[in-house]
Amino acid sequence: MRFTVLIPARLASTRLPNKPLADICGVPMVVRVAQRALQSSATQTVVAADSAEIIARCADFGIAAVLTRADHPSGSDRLAEACSLLGLADDDIVVNVQGDEPLIDPALIDAVARQLMDRPDCAMSTAAHAIDQLADFLNPNVVKVVLDARQTALYFSRAPIPAARDFAGQAWWEAGSALPPPLRHVGIYAYRVGFLRQFPQLPAAPQEQLESLEQLRALWHGHRIAVHLAAHAPGPGVDTPEDLERVRRLLA
């Protein structure tokens, strides 16, 4: 496989200031992410940073990085600029690994890249896994996805989907194996570079604005998203100081 891993990193964070540089057992978090990505089959792993400070810390650990503009409104805009800086062709594939996933599984990166390579009808790919807790199914912070027969996304939502007409969420669990499990979306994406350059220019979709889910823009404009079904949940990400302490304990 030939693909590039891009890791967007920006210093601004409301819940965890300077998050990419947060220390995890002596190593900045974004470097931890890149070190995991380097264990995948990617031909190159590059941090797309918004500050010279991030670039310098990556250089301290031998991690490739490019400096992108600080005023990008979204991570996809930052990645599109990084593709241009790296001279990637429109038919190249990039995998967006979030800079707050220091426990990302390299095998998951490979699987998402392979999913897109195997689906020329799709512009993107992502991942999902079965939900096994009722609380997660009902939690609006846990994004759900419904697929078609070819593992192509039909819809993403913060609501509990698919919703059973004749019984509530609790009955879903009481029915056990008689029903297929709902799926939790995992926030890792592969893109064809040509689509990634186009994506930030597409008008936002009404559903995207309602659900606050950027991937709905792709579906709204008729682009297909292939979904890799993972066997288990990914390692914990870092959004809060409490998350950071948990990851530090796991890696200590």
N, C-alpha and C positions, 0 to 999 in steps of 0.2 A: 504494500500500500504506500502511496505517496500522498501525504497531506501535511499541513502546517497547523500546529497548535498556537493560538493567539490567546493571551491572558490580559484582558483589560484591567488597568489599575489606576485609580485616581485617589488623591489624598483626601478629598472632601467626603465626609461621612457623618451623618447626623448622630447616629447611635454609637459610633466607635471612631473617633477622630484618628486620622493617619492610619487607617486600618491596614493598608498594604504593608506598612513597615512595622506592624505590631510584632513584638518579639515572641517567638515560640521556641523555647529552649535554645536561645542563642542565634536563631536564624529568622530573618524577616518573613512574615507570612507569605507574601507573594513569591519569595524564593522557594519556600516550602512547596507551594503549588507547582512552580516550574520544575522543581526536582522530581515531583511525582509524574508530571507530564513527560519528562525526559525518559521515563521508564516505559512509555508507550512506543508504538511503531512510527510515530511522527518523524518526518524528515527534518523538521526543525521546530523548535519551541521558542516563542518570542513573547516578551512582555510588552504590551502597548501602554505606555505610561503617560501621565499628564504632567510630570514634574521631573526636573533634573535630579532631585533627591532620590526618587525611585530608581532612575537609571543608574545612579552611582552605587546604590546598595546592591542592585542586580550585578553590576560589574565586579563588586567585591567577591561575589560567589561564582563568577564565570557564567552568568545567565545573560543571554542575548536580550536586548531591549531596544525599542525605538521610542523617540519622544514625539507624542502627538499633541494636538492643540488642547488647551485646557477648557475650552468653551463648548465641547461637544454636548448636545442635549441627551445623548443616550450612548450605551455601550456599543451598539451596532454602528453608529456614526464613527466612533473611535476605531473600531475594527476595520471599517471601510478605508479610513485614512491609512491605517497600518498596512493593508493590502497594497495600496499604492506605493508606500514607502519601501516595501519589500519587493516590488515589481512582480507581484503575482498575476498570473493570467486568469481570464474570466472563467475558464473551465477547471481551474485548480480548486481544491477543497481545503477549507479551514475549519478547525474545531474550536469553538469558543469555550474555554474553560474559565469559570469565574475565579477571580483572584482571591476569594474568601473560602476556597475549598481545599485546605491543606491536606485532607485525607482522601482526595479524589483517587479512584481506582484506575490505574493505567489501562486495564483491560476494558473498562467502560468507555474510555476515550477511543480505543481501537474499534469497539463495537459500534459506536455512533458513526464514526467515519465510514466503516464498512457498510452500514445500513444505507448511507447516502450513495456510496459507490454502486451498490447493487440496485438502486432505484433511480434510473435516469429520468423517470417521470416526476421526480420530486426535486424541489429547490432547496429543501432543508431536511435535516433529521434531528431527532432528539431521543429521549429515553423515558421510560416509565417502569413502575413496578407495582405489584399487587398491594393493595391496602389491607392490613389485617387487624386494624383497630377501629372501632366505631367512632371514637373521638376524632381520629384523623379524617375519616370520611365526612364528618359534620363540620370540621374546622375550616373556615374560609381562608385561613393562611396556608392550607394544604391544597395545592392546585390539582384538580382532577382532569383526566383526559378520556375521551371515548374514541375507539378505533373502529375502522371497517375491517373486512375480512382479510385485507392485505397488510394490516398493521399501519394504516395511514390514518392520521388524526382527522376525526370528524369535528370535534369541538373541545376546547379547553374551558374550564370554569372553576370558580371558587365555590360554587354550589355543589351539593352532593349529586353527582351524575354518574351513570344513568339513574334516574329517579323511578322507582317502582310506582305504578299507578295505584295499586290497591293496598299498599302498606307502607309504613314509615321506615326511617332508617334503622331503627332497632330491630325490626322484623327481618331486615336484610341479613343481619348476623344470626338471628335465630333460625333462618332457613338453611344456614350452613352451606355445604357443598352443592346444594341444589341450584345455586345461582353462581354465575361467574363473578369473581371478585372485581370490585372497582379498581381503577388504576390511578396511582399518584404520579404526577408529572415530575420529572427530574430536570433541573435547569441547566442542561448541557446541550449545546447545539452544534451541528455541522452545517456549513453553507457552501454552495458553489459561489465562487468569488464574484462572478458576474451578477448574481442575484443579490449578494451582500452589498454591492455598490449601488444597486437600484433600491434596495429596501428602505433606507432612510428617507428617500424622496417620495415614497408612497404616502398618500393621505392617510391619517389615522382612521381606523375603523370605529364605528359607534360602539360595537361590543368591546373593542380594546379599551376605549375610554371608560366604559361602564365597569368592566371587570379589572381594569388596570393590568392587562396581560398583553404584552407587545406582540406575542406570536399570533394573536388573533388577527393582526393586520395582514399577515401572509394569507391566511385562510379567506379573509374578506375579499382580497384581490385575486383569488383563484389559484394561488400557489399551494402545492401539496407538501405535507410534512410527514415523512416516514418516521416511525417510532420503534426503537429497539426495546424489547421487553427484557428488563434485567431480572435476575433471579432474586435479588435482595435490594434493600435500601442502600444508598451510598453512605459514606462516612459523614459525620456531622459537619456542616458549614459554620461560618462565624459571622453572626450579625450583631451580637451584643457582647458586652464585657463578660457575661456569664458563659456564653458560648466559647469565648477565647480561653477562659480558665479551664473549661472542660477539655478542649483540644490540647492545652498544655499538659494536663494530667495524663491524657492518653499517650502523648509522645514522650513524656518524661522517662 
